[in-house]
Amino acid sequence: MADPRLYLNHVADLDWLIALEYGRVDDGQPPENWRGVSEAFGFLHDGPHGPVVGFKILSFSGFDADDDEVSEIWAAPRFDAPVLGLKAVTAGEIVLAARPLFGDQCSINRQFFSAAIDAEGEEALGLWLACLQSGDAMAHFGLAYTLYELERFPEAYRHLRH
C-alpha cells in the first residue's frame, strides 16, 4: 500500500498544523477516528480501525518533536509530503520540515479561506474557488453556501454533497 500523500494546512492564528491525505478534512471527524499521542498531537484514522491518513498538531509553534512523550512520531506510519519534497517520511520529519516552510504565516489555503469568510457574493466566490484550487477540501462547504446565496443551486449541490 502506498504512503498517504498529505496536504499541509497551517492555521497560524490557531497555531495548528493539519497534515491529511488529499481531499480529507479534520472537521466533523468522530472521536473514535483519532488516536491521541499527546494532548497536542493526534493521528487521524480512516474509520475507528482503519489506516492512518494524517495527523494534527495543536500549539504547533511550541510542539517539541523530541519529547519522549511523542517519540512514536519518529516511527511508522510513513507519509509523502509533496509540498515539502519528502517521500516515505515520519510525522516527526514533516514537523521539522514544515516549520521553516510556514514560519508564523498561514498556508496559502488559509489565507484564501480567511479572506473568503470576510467577503460576500462574487468576491467570496472567487476566494472560495482559489481556496479549493489550492487543495483545501474544507473550501467545499464555504463555496457551496456562497453558490447557494448566489442562487446557483445545481453548482452548490455537488459541493454540499462532498
Secondary structure, 3 states (H helix, E strand, C coil): CCCCEEEEEEECCCCEEEEEECCCCCCCCCHHHEEECCCCEEEEECCCCCCEEEEEEECHHHCCCCCHHHHHHHCCCCEEEHHHCEEEECHHHHHHHHHHHHCCCCCHHHHHHHHHHCCCHHHHHHHHHHHHHCCCCCHHHHHHHHHHHCCCHHHHHHHHHC
